[in-house]
Amino acid sequence: MGTSRMIRLTRLGGQQFVLNDELIERLEATPDTVITLVNDRIYVVSETPDEVLLRVADARAGGAEPTDRSRHPLRGVLRLVSDPDDS
């Protein structure tokens, strides 16, 4: 792993926390957003999967908040994919 990058997220109850983005293994919408870490710890958050992906992209781009998210430098690098086990 490289340098730790943290993203701020919100649990369904409203409590905010920060998460190391490099520990995310899986991101699902069930319809709640469920984040599974590499150590199998699970977080359910109020942000949508797209919002989580944008926060990860922002953190990886140096933390600067882009003014136009459609032109974000990492847009398209991080994306939601279907789980092959769901087919």
C-alpha positions as CSV (number, residue, x, y, z in Angstrom):
1,M,0.0,0.0,0.0
2,G,1.1,3.6,-0.7
3,T,0.4,6.7,1.3
4,S,-2.8,6.5,3.3
5,R,-5.7,8.6,1.9
6,M,-8.7,9.2,4.0
7,I,-12.3,9.9,2.9
8,R,-15.0,11.3,5.1
9,L,-18.3,9.2,5.1
10,T,-21.5,9.2,7.1
11,R,-23.1,6.2,8.8
12,L,-26.9,5.8,8.3
13,G,-27.4,7.2,11.9
14,G,-25.6,10.4,10.9
15,Q,-22.2,9.8,12.6
16,Q,-19.3,10.9,10.4
17,F,-16.1,8.9,10.2
18,V,-13.0,8.7,8.0
19,L,-11.9,5.6,6.1
20,N,-8.6,4.7,4.4
21,D,-9.7,4.4,0.8
22,E,-7.0,1.8,0.0
23,L,-8.8,-0.7,2.3
24,I,-12.0,-0.8,0.2
25,E,-12.4,-4.1,-1.5
26,R,-16.1,-3.9,-2.6
27,L,-18.7,-1.2,-2.9
28,E,-22.4,-2.2,-3.3
29,A,-25.8,-0.6,-3.5
30,T,-28.3,-3.0,-1.8
31,P,-30.1,-0.3,-1.9
32,D,-28.1,1.1,1.0
33,T,-24.4,1.7,0.1
34,V,-22.4,-1.1,1.7
35,I,-18.6,-0.9,1.8
36,T,-16.6,-4.1,2.4
37,L,-13.0,-3.7,3.4
38,V,-10.1,-6.1,2.6
39,N,-10.4,-7.4,6.2
40,D,-14.1,-8.2,5.7
41,R,-15.3,-5.3,8.0
42,I,-18.5,-3.8,6.6
43,Y,-19.8,-0.3,6.7
44,V,-23.2,0.9,5.6
45,V,-23.1,4.6,4.7
46,S,-25.6,7.3,3.6
47,E,-23.5,8.4,0.6
48,T,-24.4,6.8,-2.8
49,P,-21.8,4.5,-4.4
50,D,-21.1,7.3,-7.0
51,E,-20.4,9.8,-4.1
52,V,-18.0,7.3,-2.5
53,L,-16.2,6.8,-5.8
54,L,-15.9,10.6,-6.3
55,R,-14.5,11.0,-2.8
56,V,-11.9,8.2,-3.5
57,A,-11.0,9.9,-6.8
58,D,-10.7,13.3,-5.0
59,A,-8.4,11.8,-2.3
60,R,-6.3,10.1,-5.0
61,A,-6.0,13.4,-6.9
62,G,-4.6,15.1,-3.9
63,G,-7.7,16.1,-2.0
64,A,-8.6,19.2,-4.1
65,E,-12.4,19.6,-4.6
66,P,-13.0,19.8,-8.3
67,T,-15.3,22.5,-9.5
68,D,-16.6,20.4,-12.4
69,R,-17.0,16.8,-11.4
70,S,-17.7,15.7,-15.0
71,R,-14.1,16.7,-15.8
72,H,-12.5,15.1,-12.8
73,P,-9.0,13.7,-13.7
74,L,-9.9,10.2,-12.4
75,R,-13.4,10.0,-13.7
76,G,-13.7,6.7,-15.6
77,V,-10.7,5.2,-13.7
78,L,-12.9,4.2,-10.8
79,R,-16.3,2.8,-11.7
80,L,-19.0,0.5,-10.4
81,V,-18.8,-3.0,-11.8
82,S,-21.2,-6.0,-11.4
83,D,-20.2,-8.9,-9.2
84,P,-19.5,-12.0,-11.4
85,D,-20.9,-14.1,-8.6
86,D,-24.3,-12.4,-9.0
87,S,-24.9,-13.7,-12.5
